Amino acid sequence: MCFLCGFRGGHSHADNKASSTEISQQEQQQQQEHQSSSGVVTRSRLRASNSANPNPNPTPNSSSTSTATTATATATRVGWHKYRNDKFPGKEYVPTRAEHLANIWSHAVGILFGLFALWDMQRNADSRPKLVAAWTYGVSLIALFGVSTMYHVVFYNHWGEFLTRLFKLGDRVMIFVFVAGSYTPWILLVDLPDSFLWGETMLTVIWSIGFAGIAFSSFFTLTKRRTTTVEIIELGFYLGMGWIGAFVAQPMMASGVSGVALSLLVAGGLSFSIGVYFFRLDGIMPFGHTVWHIWVIIGCAFHYHAVCHHLLPSATHPSTHAIMSSA
């Protein structure tokens, strides 16, 4: 009996132990299933979140940042400013198509103006010095607009880096030639006091500065070393050559040059100087270079009128002799 009771008791204890083990295993299995289902839900939520916001924390160099920056830059160029491109430091400004065409046609019109001015001035020249003065000024005027137009045509049509650089140099060189050519009629024809000091010396100084500027521009353009500093120095050459004539204003008035003629010269100089401001606005103001072209044409018109209608006609020219013989 005791043995049977003992057997029954031992069996009952084993059964209890087995049942508790089964319960523990069932609980562990339920926990694993719960964790697994929780993981699935969590991953599903993460996938849903990522699909709604694929890149919540983009790095500064990500493509989305670049696209956003481009979109912002484009959005800021609305209305008038959509006709310009951005200008990057250390790189040459590349105009928009509209700016290219405006740059070409603005100085193409200048060629026609130069041809008319040369025809009109030589028509009013009745002596050799006057013909030399008229042709020097007229040819430099035509060359200025002609080379400038060709440079912008080459630049617009992408006719190669060499041609673009060559015509850009020609564009800069012709500005020096034009400024010196603008002085030539006044130095040759006005009977200044002590003509050797103010005449031949002044003409030599002007053309010497012009050739120095040509050498300066040629070196930095052909060697691809043009920088912002070089551009500023070059502008200094242009403005310095242009306004050095102020030293001759008083002797010219003493020689009988009319106040109207001198006023036209000053107006032309101011026009060129105002134009330089717009020359520096590429990439900032749309058509800045075209506005510079327009101011150049205005300045040339003032100077042409002064030469053709105040300097060349004998009735308004008091000089009875010039540096060059009229024989």
Buried (B, 14 or more C-beta within 10 A) or exposed (E): EEEEEEEEEEEEEEEEEEEEEEEEEEEEEEEEEEEEEEEEEEEEEEEEEEEEEEEEEEEEEEEEEEEEEEEEEEEEBEEEEEBBBEEEEEEEBBBBEBBBBBBBBBBBBBBEBBBEBBEBBBEBBEBEBBBBBBBBBBBBBBBBBBBBBBBBBBBBEEEEEEBBBBBBBBBBBBBBBBBBBBBBBBBBBBBBEEBEEBBEEBBEBBBEBBEEBBEBBEEBBEEEEBEEEBBEBBBEBBBEBBEBBEEBEEBBEEBEBBEEBBEBBBBBBBBBBBBBEBBBBBBEBBBBBBBBBBBBBBBBBBBBBBBBBBBBEEEBBEBEEBBBEEE
